[in-house]
């Protein structure tokens, strides 16, 4: 049991100063001759847990984990909505190519 608590605190300490932010990447689609966009999540470290002990350390780790979780939920929602909008924009500007039906020679 103590090993589980220790590994949990270690994981919390590593994640305590991180937030998750949405990042947009742009790529060129040669078939449509336009730039396409895609959003993804990227973790960013904003603080580092140096040395601490006791209840103050536990509170910092829990607060950091809460911040990480909240930023992941909010940023994840932004990424989902953003990618749907980018997908719809791409579909409207560059519809999928349909192959021409075979011509029937009479």
For each residue, the residues with C-beta under 8 A, 3 or more apart:
1: 4 5
2: 5 6
3: 6 7
4: 1 7 8
5: 1 2 8 9
6: 2 3 9 10
7: 3 4 10 11
8: 4 5 11 12
9: 5 6 12 13 58 61
10: 6 7 13 14
11: 7 8 14 15
12: 8 9 15 16 61 62 64 65
13: 9 10 16 49 61
14: 10 11 18
15: 11 12 18 64 65 68
16: 12 13 47 49 60 61 63 64 65 68
17: 45 46 47 48 49 64
18: 14 15 43 44 45 46 64 68
19: 43 44 46 67 68 71 75
20: 41 42 43 44 68 71 72 75 76
21: 41 42 43 44 71 75
22: 39 40 41 42 75 78 79 82
23: 39 40 41 42
24: 37 38 39 82
25: 37 38 39 40
26: 35 36 37
27: 35 36 38
28: 34 35 36
29: 32 33 34 35 36 90 94
30: 33
31: 94 97
32: 29 36 90 93 94
33: 29 30
34: 28 29 90 93 94
35: 26 27 28 29
36: 26 27 28 29 32 86 90
37: 24 25 26 82 86
38: 24 25 27 83 86
39: 22 23 24 25 78 79 82 83 86
40: 22 23 25 79
41: 20 21 22 23 72 75 76 79
42: 20 21 22 23
43: 18 19 20 21
44: 18 19 20 21
45: 17 18 48
46: 17 18 19
47: 16 17 64
48: 17 45
49: 13 16 17 52 57 60 61 64
50:
51:
52: 49 56 57 60
53: 56 57
54: 57 58
55: 58 59
56: 52 53 59 60
57: 49 52 53 54 60 61
58: 9 54 55 61 62
59: 55 56 62 63
60: 16 49 52 56 57 63 64
61: 9 12 13 16 49 57 58 64 65
62: 12 58 59 65 66
63: 16 59 60 66 67
64: 12 15 16 17 18 47 49 60 61 67 68
65: 12 15 16 61 62 68 69
66: 62 63 69 70
67: 19 63 64 70 71
68: 15 16 18 19 20 64 65 71 72
69: 65 66 72 73
70: 66 67 73 74
71: 19 20 21 67 68 74 75
72: 20 41 68 69 75 76
73: 69 70 76 77
74: 70 71 77 78
75: 19 20 21 22 41 71 72 78 79
76: 20 41 72 73 79 80
77: 73 74 80 81
78: 22 39 74 75 81 82
79: 22 39 40 41 75 76 82 83
80: 76 77 83 84
81: 77 78 84 85
82: 22 24 37 39 78 79 85 86
83: 38 39 79 80 86 87
84: 80 81 87 88
85: 81 82 88 89
86: 36 37 38 39 82 83 89 90
87: 83 84 90 91
88: 84 85 91 92
89: 85 86 92 93
90: 29 32 34 36 86 87 93 94
91: 87 88 94 95 96
92: 88 89 95
93: 32 34 89 90
94: 29 31 32 34 90 91
95: 91 92
96: 91
97: 31
98:
99:
100: 103
101:
102:
103: 100
104:
105:
106:
